[in-house]
Amino acid sequence: MTTDVDTPRPERQTGGSRAGSSLRRLLTLREGSIVVVTILAIVYFSVLNEHFMTTANLKNLLPYFAPFAILAVGEVMLMVAGEIDLSIGSVYLFTPFMFYEFHELGLSLVICLVASLLCAGAVGMLNGFLTAVVGISSFIVTLGTLLGVGGLTLIISNAAPVDMPGAEVTSKTVQVTHVVNGHKITLPEQVNSVGGFARVFGAGVYSELFWALLVVVVMHVVLTRSRWGMYTIAVGGNRHGAAEAGIKVRRIMIRNFILCAVLAGFVGILEATRASTVTPDTAGAAETMFRAVSAAVIGGTLLAGGEGTVIGALFGALFLGVLRDGLTLEGVSADYLDFILGIAILLAMCINVYVGRVRKGSGHG
């Protein structure tokens, strides 16, 4: 005699449950939380102000986040290895002045670019040597070079701003055709323009965005697909274990310090070319460093090392840029701006901690 046993049937997912499942999968990604928070911030300011999503404002948004995305990528590579570089603000300021000094010697713009980036790399090598070989904490080392390189910049520049070579604006007359009452009229107009070097390295409307996306894509591949990235993660996760496994720990650390400094110097040149002038503002350099570190951390990179994401750094920089641009567009007083940004960073970090726990509980971390 047989009995019929009801076998459980798989429940069909409704649209709401599928959406919830997709959101949960997104949040279990290291950069998932900051992606969601950034999208919410964009939606919020778009609803709050009709001018936020205009082409003109989006162009204004680019300098708020593109340079900091590049800086944050360098910090990610160091933080994943369990280190930090506080000197990037001073290197960011120092490199354009070296560019100017090399140009005063009569060198070409390209040679000046390479030579000034080598100077930035030398600062990174010093940081790496003192940290990896001598054994001084990277926090102390880079705090020292933050002050030292900043002071050296003031000495070199005599605390006076200079014009950035290659960023000179030239004016030329072009013939422009207008249609008036159905008739074409050609009139001469003055058009301001910069040279090809400046358009590529900062002065072009989208040049900083292009460089930011290029650096993010390349370094994402390096961190997730290359031996360099794998060794960096191993060093940050367990330095002694990595050394016993045959990884050249000191070499990896010095390489990442050099990379971080070179990217900082490159951003300094991009920003100086965009502004067409270089101002020895050490206070602004320190703020630049803090924003880059903030972008890396809220993007999902652990200060303890062993875990980080380049894509998250990009969205961390975008989140900070959207906040600053949106609040400025709303006319928020500068007295409240840093306060609101600080609260937003803390909230974003709380969300990151919660999502990290969810990820570990779901087996993704």
C-alpha positions as CSV (number, residue, x, y, z in Angstrom):
1,M,0.0,0.0,0.0
2,T,1.5,3.3,-1.0
3,T,0.8,6.7,0.5
4,D,1.0,10.0,-1.2
5,V,3.5,12.3,0.4
6,D,3.3,16.0,-0.4
7,T,6.7,17.1,-1.6
8,P,7.5,20.7,-0.9
9,R,7.5,22.9,-4.0
10,P,10.0,25.7,-4.5
11,E,8.4,29.0,-3.8
12,R,8.2,31.3,-6.7
13,Q,9.9,34.6,-6.0
14,T,7.8,37.7,-6.4
15,G,9.1,40.9,-7.9
16,G,9.6,42.3,-4.5
17,S,11.6,39.3,-3.2
18,R,13.7,39.3,-6.3
19,A,14.5,43.0,-5.8
20,G,15.3,42.4,-2.2
21,S,17.6,39.5,-3.1
22,S,19.4,41.6,-5.7
23,L,19.8,44.5,-3.2
24,R,21.2,42.0,-0.6
25,R,23.7,40.6,-3.2
26,L,24.8,44.2,-4.0
27,L,25.3,45.0,-0.4
28,T,27.4,42.0,0.2
29,L,30.0,43.4,-2.2
30,R,32.8,45.4,-0.5
31,E,31.9,48.5,-2.4
32,G,28.1,47.8,-2.4
33,S,27.1,50.0,0.5
34,I,28.9,53.1,-0.8
35,V,27.5,52.6,-4.3
36,V,23.9,52.6,-2.8
37,V,24.7,55.6,-0.5
38,T,26.1,57.5,-3.5
39,I,23.1,56.8,-5.7
40,L,20.8,57.9,-2.9
41,A,22.8,61.1,-2.5
42,I,22.5,61.8,-6.2
43,V,18.8,61.2,-6.2
44,Y,18.3,63.4,-3.1
45,F,20.1,66.4,-4.6
46,S,18.5,65.9,-8.0
47,V,15.0,66.1,-6.3
48,L,16.1,69.0,-4.1
49,N,17.6,71.1,-6.8
50,E,16.7,71.0,-10.4
51,H,20.1,72.4,-11.4
52,F,22.0,69.5,-9.9
53,M,21.8,67.2,-12.9
54,T,22.4,69.8,-15.5
55,T,25.5,69.5,-17.8
56,A,27.0,72.7,-16.4
57,N,26.8,71.5,-12.9
58,L,28.1,68.0,-13.7
59,K,31.2,69.7,-15.2
60,N,31.5,71.6,-11.9
61,L,31.3,68.4,-10.0
62,L,34.3,66.8,-11.8
63,P,37.1,68.6,-9.9
64,Y,35.3,67.7,-6.6
65,F,35.9,64.0,-7.1
66,A,38.1,63.0,-10.1
67,P,41.4,64.1,-8.5
68,F,40.5,62.6,-5.1
69,A,39.6,59.3,-6.8
70,I,43.2,59.0,-8.2
71,L,44.6,59.9,-4.8
72,A,42.4,57.4,-3.0
73,V,43.5,54.6,-5.3
74,G,47.1,55.1,-4.2
75,E,46.0,55.1,-0.6
76,V,44.0,51.9,-1.2
77,M,47.1,50.0,-2.4
78,L,48.9,51.1,0.8
79,M,46.0,50.5,3.2
80,V,45.5,47.0,1.8
81,A,49.1,46.3,2.7
82,G,48.5,47.6,6.2
83,E,50.2,51.0,5.8
84,I,49.1,54.6,5.2
85,D,50.6,57.7,3.6
86,L,49.9,61.1,5.2
87,S,52.4,62.9,3.0
88,I,50.4,62.8,-0.2
89,G,49.0,66.3,0.4
90,S,52.6,67.8,0.5
91,V,53.7,65.7,-2.5
92,Y,50.6,66.9,-4.4
93,L,51.8,70.5,-3.7
94,F,55.5,69.9,-4.2
95,T,55.4,68.2,-7.6
96,P,54.0,71.1,-9.6
97,F,56.6,73.4,-8.2
98,M,59.3,71.0,-9.3
99,F,57.7,71.0,-12.7
100,Y,58.0,74.7,-12.7
101,E,61.6,74.6,-11.6
102,F,62.6,72.1,-14.3
103,H,60.8,74.2,-16.9
104,E,62.8,77.2,-15.8
105,L,65.9,75.2,-16.7
106,G,64.7,75.1,-20.3
107,L,63.4,71.5,-20.3
108,S,60.4,70.5,-22.5
109,L,57.0,70.0,-20.9
110,V,57.1,66.2,-21.2
111,I,60.6,66.0,-19.7
112,C,59.4,68.3,-16.9
113,L,56.5,65.9,-16.2
114,V,58.7,62.9,-16.0
115,A,61.4,64.6,-13.9
116,S,58.8,66.0,-11.4
117,L,57.1,62.6,-11.1
118,L,60.5,61.1,-10.4
119,C,60.9,63.6,-7.5
120,A,57.5,62.5,-6.2
121,G,58.6,58.9,-6.5
122,A,61.7,59.7,-4.5
123,V,59.6,60.9,-1.6
124,G,57.6,57.6,-1.8
125,M,60.8,55.6,-1.9
126,L,62.0,57.4,1.3
127,N,58.7,56.7,3.0
128,G,58.9,53.0,2.0
129,F,62.6,52.6,3.0
130,L,62.0,54.2,6.5
131,T,58.9,52.0,7.0
132,A,59.9,48.7,5.5
133,V,63.6,48.6,6.1
134,V,64.2,50.8,9.2
135,G,61.0,49.8,10.8
136,I,59.4,53.1,11.7
137,S,55.6,53.3,11.7
138,S,54.3,54.6,8.4
139,F,52.1,57.0,10.3
140,I,55.1,58.7,11.9
141,V,57.2,58.5,8.8
142,T,54.6,60.1,6.5
143,L,53.6,62.6,9.1
144,G,57.3,63.7,9.1
145,T,57.5,63.9,5.3
146,L,54.1,65.7,5.2
147,L,55.7,68.5,7.2
148,G,59.1,68.3,5.7
149,V,58.1,68.2,2.0
150,G,55.5,71.0,2.7
151,G,58.2,73.1,4.3
152,L,60.6,72.4,1.3
153,T,57.9,73.5,-1.0
154,L,57.6,76.8,0.8
155,I,61.4,77.3,0.6
156,I,61.5,76.5,-3.2
157,S,58.5,78.7,-4.0
158,N,59.5,81.5,-1.6
159,A,55.8,81.1,-0.4
160,A,54.7,82.8,-3.7
161,P,52.4,81.4,-6.4
162,V,53.7,80.8,-9.9
163,D,52.1,80.3,-13.3
164,M,51.9,76.7,-14.4
165,P,54.1,76.1,-17.5
166,G,52.1,74.8,-20.5
167,A,48.8,76.1,-19.1
168,E,49.0,79.5,-20.7
169,V,45.7,80.7,-22.2
170,T,46.0,82.1,-25.7
171,S,43.4,84.1,-27.6
172,K,42.8,83.9,-31.3
173,T,40.3,85.3,-33.7
174,V,37.9,82.9,-35.5
175,Q,35.1,83.4,-37.9
176,V,31.7,82.3,-36.5
177,T,28.6,82.2,-38.6
178,H,25.3,83.4,-37.1
179,V,21.8,83.1,-38.5
180,V,19.8,86.4,-38.1
181,N,16.4,86.7,-39.6
182,G,17.1,83.9,-42.0
183,H,20.4,85.4,-43.2
184,K,23.8,84.0,-42.4
185,I,26.2,86.5,-41.0
186,T,29.9,85.7,-40.4
187,L,31.5,87.7,-37.6
188,P,35.0,87.5,-36.0
189,E,35.1,86.4,-32.4
190,Q,37.8,86.0,-29.8
191,V,38.3,82.4,-28.6
192,N,40.5,81.5,-25.6
193,S,42.3,78.1,-25.8
194,V,45.2,76.2,-24.2
195,G,47.8,74.0,-25.8
196,G,47.5,70.2,-26.4
197,F,49.7,69.3,-23.3
198,A,47.3,71.3,-21.0
199,R,44.2,69.8,-22.5
200,V,45.5,66.3,-21.9
201,F,46.9,66.9,-18.5
202,G,44.2,68.7,-16.6
203,A,42.9,71.8,-18.5
204,G,40.5,69.8,-20.7
205,V,37.0,69.6,-19.4
206,Y,37.0,65.9,-19.1
207,S,40.7,65.2,-18.9
208,E,40.8,64.6,-15.1
209,L,37.8,62.3,-15.4
210,F,39.5,60.4,-18.1
211,W,42.7,59.9,-16.0
212,A,40.6,59.0,-13.0
213,L,38.8,56.2,-14.8
214,L,42.0,55.0,-16.5
215,V,43.8,54.8,-13.2
216,V,40.9,53.1,-11.5
217,V,40.5,50.4,-14.2
218,V,44.2,49.7,-14.4
219,M,44.7,49.5,-10.6
220,H,41.6,47.4,-10.2
221,V,43.1,44.9,-12.5
222,V,46.4,45.1,-10.7
223,L,44.8,44.6,-7.3
224,T,42.5,41.7,-8.3
225,R,44.2,40.0,-11.2
226,S,48.0,40.4,-10.8
227,R,50.7,38.9,-8.6
228,W,51.5,42.4,-7.3
229,G,47.9,42.8,-6.0
230,M,47.8,39.3,-4.6
231,Y,51.0,39.8,-2.7
232,T,49.8,43.2,-1.5
233,I,46.7,41.6,0.0
234,A,48.8,38.8,1.5
235,V,51.2,41.3,3.1
236,G,48.3,43.2,4.7
237,G,46.5,40.1,5.9
238,N,49.5,38.4,7.5
239,R,52.9,40.0,7.0
240,H,54.9,37.2,8.8
241,G,53.0,34.5,6.9
242,A,53.6,36.3,3.6
243,A,57.3,36.5,4.3
244,E,57.5,32.8,5.2
245,A,55.7,32.1,1.9
246,G,58.5,33.7,0.0
247,I,56.9,37.1,-0.7
248,K,59.4,40.0,-0.8
249,V,57.4,42.0,1.8
250,R,59.8,45.0,1.8
251,R,59.8,45.3,-1.9
252,I,56.0,45.2,-2.1
253,M,55.7,47.9,0.6
254,I,58.3,50.2,-1.0
255,R,56.6,49.7,-4.4
256,N,53.2,50.7,-3.0
257,F,54.7,53.8,-1.3
258,I,56.3,54.9,-4.6
259,L,53.0,54.3,-6.5
260,C,51.0,56.4,-3.9
261,A,53.5,59.3,-4.1
262,V,53.6,59.3,-7.9
263,L,49.8,59.3,-8.2
264,A,49.8,62.2,-5.7
265,G,52.3,64.1,-7.7
266,F,50.4,63.4,-10.9
267,V,47.2,64.8,-9.4
268,G,49.1,67.9,-8.3
269,I,50.2,68.5,-11.9
270,L,46.6,67.9,-13.2
271,E,45.1,70.4,-10.7
272,A,47.8,73.0,-11.3
273,T,47.3,72.8,-15.1
274,R,43.6,73.1,-14.7
275,A,44.0,76.1,-12.5
276,S,46.9,77.4,-14.6
277,T,48.7,78.5,-11.4
278,V,50.3,76.8,-8.4
279,T,49.8,78.3,-4.9
280,P,51.9,77.0,-1.9
281,D,48.9,76.4,0.4
282,T,50.0,73.8,2.9
283,A,46.7,73.9,4.7
284,G,44.9,73.0,1.5
285,A,47.4,70.2,0.9
286,A,46.5,68.7,4.3
287,E,42.8,68.9,3.5
288,T,43.5,67.2,0.2
289,M,45.1,64.3,2.1
290,F,42.3,63.9,4.5
291,R,39.7,63.8,1.7
292,A,41.7,61.2,-0.2
293,V,42.0,59.0,2.9
294,S,38.3,59.5,3.7
295,A,37.4,58.4,0.1
296,A,39.4,55.2,0.4
297,V,38.1,54.3,3.9
298,I,34.4,54.9,3.2
299,G,34.8,53.1,-0.1
300,G,35.4,49.9,1.9
301,T,39.1,49.7,2.5
302,L,40.2,48.5,5.9
303,L,42.8,50.5,7.8
304,A,44.0,47.3,9.4
305,G,45.0,46.0,6.0
306,G,44.2,42.8,4.0
307,E,41.0,44.1,2.3
308,G,40.2,46.9,0.0
309,T,38.6,47.9,-3.3
310,V,39.7,50.4,-6.0
311,I,36.2,50.7,-7.3
312,G,35.0,51.6,-3.8
313,A,37.6,54.4,-3.7
314,L,36.1,55.8,-6.9
315,F,32.6,55.8,-5.4
316,G,33.9,57.1,-2.1
317,A,35.4,60.1,-3.9
318,L,32.2,60.5,-5.9
319,F,30.1,60.4,-2.7
320,L,32.2,63.2,-1.1
321,G,32.1,65.2,-4.3
322,V,28.3,64.9,-4.6
323,L,27.9,66.0,-1.0
324,R,30.2,69.0,-1.4
325,D,28.7,70.1,-4.7
326,G,25.1,69.5,-3.6
327,L,25.5,71.4,-0.4
328,T,27.3,74.2,-2.1
329,L,24.5,74.4,-4.7
330,E,22.0,74.7,-1.9
331,G,24.0,77.6,-0.5
332,V,25.0,75.9,2.7
333,S,27.4,78.1,4.7
334,A,31.0,77.1,4.8
335,D,30.7,77.0,8.6
336,Y,28.4,74.0,8.3
337,L,29.9,72.3,5.3
338,D,32.7,70.4,7.1
339,F,30.3,69.5,10.0
340,I,27.8,68.0,7.6
341,L,30.6,66.2,5.6
342,G,31.9,64.8,8.9
343,I,28.5,63.4,10.0
344,A,28.0,61.9,6.5
345,I,31.4,60.2,6.6
346,L,30.6,58.7,10.0
347,L,27.2,57.5,8.8
348,A,28.7,55.9,5.7
349,M,31.3,54.1,7.9
350,C,28.6,52.8,10.1
351,I,26.8,51.4,7.1
352,N,30.1,49.9,5.9
353,V,30.6,48.1,9.2
354,Y,27.1,46.7,9.1
355,V,27.4,45.5,5.5
356,G,30.8,43.9,6.4
357,R,29.1,41.9,9.1
358,V,26.3,40.9,6.7
359,R,28.9,39.9,4.1
360,K,30.8,37.7,6.6
361,G,27.5,36.1,7.8
362,S,26.6,35.3,4.2
363,G,29.9,33.7,3.4
364,H,31.1,36.5,1.1
365,G,33.8,38.0,3.4
